[in-house]
């Protein structure tokens, strides 16, 4: 008797999938676009902050004048989409398809590309504004305190599965035990080393559910700093 393997059901995010829709001037902060499929939809002038876009397809969409802050675009297909005048702050493009994407007039602040080609894009006249990494990112060394804080994160299984501080296998989502150096650099773009160290300790002690965006650490970094400032006031 033949054994039949169960056919894997393709994940699909229906709730945030749009076709020929108008979603202009919306606040999409922290919304989950992972595995969504959008085509020819206008997101003009919208705000995106801390979103998940893992394996999203957003072809021929309009993002003109949008703001993107603290976002990882992982394995996203943006073929033919328009980003004219958009603002990108602390954004990562990781293994993305940007063929014929139009970035005329876009502003890039602390933007990184990993295994993502920019040659077929339009409107990116100054590639030095975008840091490109292809392959391993090993030329960056972190301080001893920060390295210890990164190791401390290993105690938290949710952090280890998140593909944020440590890398995960793209297919199995198992932790590779390799530091995600690009993401650490992105944190250093926004906070001091001491702030990150304190925030990572608090996050490792506190996080108790699954997540997949680096922005998830930001409240813990801010909370740790508030705790320190409050303690200093009490001592004073």
For each residue, the residues with C-beta under 8 A, 3 or more apart:
1:
2:
3:
4:
5:
6:
7:
8:
9:
10:
11: 34 35 55
12: 17 35 36 37
13: 16 17 32 33 34 35 36 37 56
14: 17
15: 36
16: 13 31 32 33 36 38
17: 12 13 14 36 37 38
18: 21 23 38 39 41
19: 38 39 40 41
20: 39 40 41
21: 18 38 41 42
22: 41 42
23: 18 26 41 42 43 46
24: 42 43 44 45 46
25: 44 45 46
26: 23 43 46 47
27: 46 47
28: 31 33 43 46 47 48 49 51
29: 47 48 49 50 51
30: 49 50 51 215
31: 16 28 51
32: 13 16 51 52
33: 13 16 28 36 51 52 53 56 58
34: 11 13 52 53 54 55 56 212
35: 11 12 13 54 55 56
36: 12 13 15 16 17 33 56 57 58
37: 12 13 17 56 57
38: 16 17 18 19 21 41 56 57 58 59 61
39: 18 19 20 57 58 59 60 61
40: 19 20 59 60 61
41: 18 19 20 21 22 23 38 58 61 62
42: 21 22 23 24 61 62
43: 23 24 26 28 46 61 62 63 66
44: 24 25 62 63 64 65 66
45: 24 25 64 65 66
46: 23 24 25 26 27 28 43 63 66 67
47: 26 27 28 29 66 67 69
48: 28 29 51 66 67 68 69 71
49: 28 29 30 67 68 69 70 71 215
50: 29 30 69 70 71 213 215 216 218
51: 28 29 30 31 32 33 48 71 213
52: 32 33 34 72 212 213
53: 33 34 56 58 71 72 73 74 76
54: 34 35 74 75 76 212
55: 11 34 35 74 75 76
56: 13 33 34 35 36 37 38 53 76 77
57: 36 37 38 39 76 77
58: 33 36 38 39 41 53 61 76 77 78 81
59: 38 39 40 77 78 79 80 81
60: 39 40 79 80 81
61: 38 39 40 41 42 43 58 78 81 82
62: 41 42 43 44 81 82
63: 43 44 46 66 81 82 83 86
64: 44 45 82 83 84 85 86
65: 44 45 84 85 86
66: 43 44 45 46 47 48 63 83 86 87
67: 46 47 48 49 86 87 89
68: 48 49 71 86 87 88 89 91
69: 47 48 49 50 87 89 90 91
70: 49 50 89 90 91 186 190 213 214 215 218
71: 48 49 50 51 53 68 90 91 92 213 215
72: 52 53 91 92 94 183 213 214
73: 53 76 78 91 92 93 94 96
74: 53 54 55 92 94 95 96 163
75: 54 55 94 95 96 170
76: 53 54 55 56 57 58 73 93 96 97
77: 56 57 58 59 96 97
78: 58 59 61 73 81 96 97 98 101
79: 59 60 97 98 99 100 101
80: 59 60 99 100 101
81: 58 59 60 61 62 63 78 101 102
82: 61 62 63 64 101 102
83: 63 64 66 86 101 102 103 106
84: 64 65 102 103 104 105 106 123
85: 64 65 104 105 106 107
86: 63 64 65 66 67 68 83 103 106 107
87: 66 67 68 69 106 107 109
88: 68 91 106 107 108 109 111
89: 67 68 69 70 109 110 111
90: 69 70 71 109 110 111 186 189 190
91: 68 69 70 71 72 73 88 108 110 111 112
92: 71 72 73 74 111 112 113 114 182 183 186 214
93: 73 76 96 98 111 112 113 114 116
94: 72 73 74 75 113 114 115 116
95: 74 75 114 115 116 170
96: 73 74 75 76 77 78 93 113 116
97: 76 77 78 79
98: 78 79 93 101 116 117 118 120 121
99: 79 80 120 121
100: 79 80 120 121 122
101: 78 79 80 81 82 83 98 121 122
102: 81 82 83 84 121 122 123
103: 83 84 86 106 121 122 123 124
104: 84 85 122 123
105: 84 85 123
106: 83 84 85 86 87 88 103 123 124
107: 85 86 87 88
108: 88 91 111 129 130
109: 87 88 89 90
110: 89 90 91 186 189 190
111: 88 89 90 91 92 93 108 129 130 131
112: 91 92 93 130 131 132 133 182 185 186
113: 92 93 94 96 116 118 130 131 132 133
114: 92 93 94 95 132 133 134 137 182
115: 94 95 133 134 135
116: 93 94 95 96 98 113 132
117: 98 120
118: 98 113 121 124 127 130 132
119:
120: 98 99 100 117
121: 98 99 100 101 102 103 118 124
122: 100 101 102 103 104
123: 84 102 103 104 105 106
124: 103 106 118 121 127 129 130
125:
126: 129
127: 118 124 130 132
128:
129: 108 111 124 126
130: 108 111 112 113 118 124 127
131: 111 112 113
132: 112 113 114 116 118 127
133: 112 113 114 115 137 182
134: 114 115
135: 115
136:
137: 114 133 140 181 182 185
138: 181
139:
140: 137 181 184 185
141:
142: 146 147 150 184 193
143: 146 147 193
144: 147 148
145: 148 149 193 194 197
146: 142 143 149 150 184 193 196 197
147: 142 143 144 150 151
148: 144 145 151 152 197
149: 145 146 152 153 196 197 200 201
150: 142 146 147 153 165 179 184 200
151: 147 148 154
152: 148 149 155 200 201 204
153: 149 150 156 159 160 165 166 200 203 204
154: 151 159 160 166
155: 152 204
156: 153 159 160 203 204 205 207
157: 160 161
158: 161 162 207 208 209 210 211
159: 153 154 156 162 164 165 166 203 204 207
160: 153 154 156 157 166 175
161: 157 158 168 173 175 210
162: 158 159 165 168 210 211 212 213 216
163: 74 166 167 168 173 180 212
164: 159 180 183 211 212 213 214 216 217
165: 150 153 159 162 179 180 183 184 200
166: 153 154 159 160 163 175 176 177 178 179 180
167: 163 175 176 178 179 180
168: 161 162 163 172 173 174 175 176
169: 172 173 174 175 176
170: 75 95 173
171:
172: 168 169
173: 161 163 168 169 170
174: 168 169
175: 160 161 166 167 168 169
176: 166 167 168 169
177: 166
178: 166 167
179: 150 165 166 167 184
180: 163 164 165 166 167 183 184
181: 137 138 140 184 185
182: 92 112 114 133 137 185 186
183: 72 92 164 165 180 186 187 214
184: 140 142 146 150 165 179 180 181 187 188 196
185: 112 137 140 181 182 188 189
186: 70 90 92 110 112 182 183 189 190 214
187: 183 184 190 191 196 214 217 221
188: 184 185 191 193 196
189: 90 110 185 186
190: 70 90 110 186 187 218
191: 187 188 195 196 199 221
192: 195 196
193: 142 143 145 146 188 196 197
194: 145 197 198
195: 191 192 198 199 221 224 225
196: 146 149 184 187 188 191 192 193 199 200 221
197: 145 146 148 149 193 194 200 201
198: 194 195 201 202 221 224 225 228
199: 191 195 196 202 203 217 220 221 222 223 224 225
200: 149 150 152 153 165 196 197 203 204 217 220 221
201: 149 152 197 198 204 205 224
202: 198 199 205 206 220 221 223 224 227
203: 153 156 159 199 200 206 207 216 217 220 221
204: 152 153 155 156 159 200 201 207
205: 156 201 202
206: 202 203 220
207: 156 158 159 203 204 211 216 220
208: 158
209: 158
210: 158 161 162
211: 158 162 164 207 216
212: 34 52 54 162 163 164 216
213: 50 51 52 70 71 72 162 164 216
214: 70 72 92 164 183 186 187 217
215: 30 49 50 70 71 218
216: 50 162 164 203 207 211 212 213 219
217: 164 187 199 200 203 214 220 221
218: 50 70 190 215 221 222
219: 216 222 223
220: 199 200 202 203 206 207 217 223 224
221: 187 191 195 196 198 199 200 202 203 217 218 224 225
222: 199 218 219 225 226
223: 199 202 219 220 226 227
224: 195 198 199 201 202 220 221 227 228
225: 195 198 199 221 222 228 229
226: 222 223 229 230
227: 202 223 224 230 231
228: 198 224 225 231 232
229: 225 226 232 233
230: 226 227 233 234
231: 227 228 234 235
232: 228 229 235 236
233: 229 230 236
234: 230 231
235: 231 232
236: 232 233
